[in-house]
Amino acid sequence: MITSSPRDAAVLEPLYRFCSVTVGSVTADMTDRRARKAGHARDVVYATAKEILADFLRDRLALGEACDPGRRLLRGLLDSGRYGYEAVVLRGIHTAIVDEVDSLLIDEAMTPLIISVPVENTMLKEGVLAGHAIAAALHKGEHYIVDETLRAIHLTERGQAVLAETALSVSPRMPSLWKSGARREELIRQALSARELFLRDQHYVVHEGRVVIVDAFTGRMMPGRSWSAGLHQAIEAKEGVALTDPTAIRARMSFQRFFRHYRTLAGMTGTARGIGGEL
């Protein structure tokens, strides 16, 4: 069951038990692999699309070149199960019932879910801190314009002039990679985007000294997720918390492509009349 409320499994558990069917849920706060595997082992599993797809991608990374089922089976027979299922949490994907199917398969259809790993980048951290210091001298309307529709920052001529002047005072703290004009503007726009376009308690929260992204659809925290291209570090600099390492992408897949792997796919929605052709 693909739903925004995986905990519905607990509410409906008496009904499933009466039918001799086991039911469980997989949620973002289940960080232990064994707990997630136990959840997926039930007859019926309630989870968000993001959790299912994340586990699918992590399983493929764990299997490596053996992610192909035929190759995995053959190698398992030849190598005493070395390439079997012990490294994965999913037991396979066969049938899915999607709640609010129009939202997931149309509105978010091409949105990719990305699995990434931290990569040490001291130069980026130093550049983000220097950019934060420079951005503190810039004022909305005078030095830059915020495009709310496109969620973009545009520096004015006055802003570019002040940027050039201010950069000289923090130049010793800036890594050489960020000293060119284009790089510096990119860094400043990132810092201003963090200040103007990403709001605390709306797009993210600060939890236990860390910036945690909030899911725009469910309102739940998504620990372990981060924005790319230095934006996450820019928000951390804004909030005055320790800067984390940036991440590198290891796997990605859109929801539309992922759900094509299911043998049987069904969905429900109360607003399908106008978008039936698209589904």
Secondary structure, DSSP 8 states (H G I E B T S, - for coil): -B-S-TTHHHHHHHHHHHTT--EEEE-TT---HHHHHHHHTSSEEEE-HHHHHHHHHHHHHHHGGGGSHHHHHHHHHHTTTTTSSTT-S-----EEEEETHHIIIIISTT-EEEEEEE---HHHHHHHHHHHHHHTT--BTTTEEEETTTTEEEE-HHHHHHHHHHHHHHGGGS-GGG-SHHHHHHHHHHHHHHHHTS-BTTTEEEETTEEEEE-TTT--EETT---STTHHHHHHHHHT------EEEEEEEEHHHHHTT-SEEEEE-S--GGGTTT-
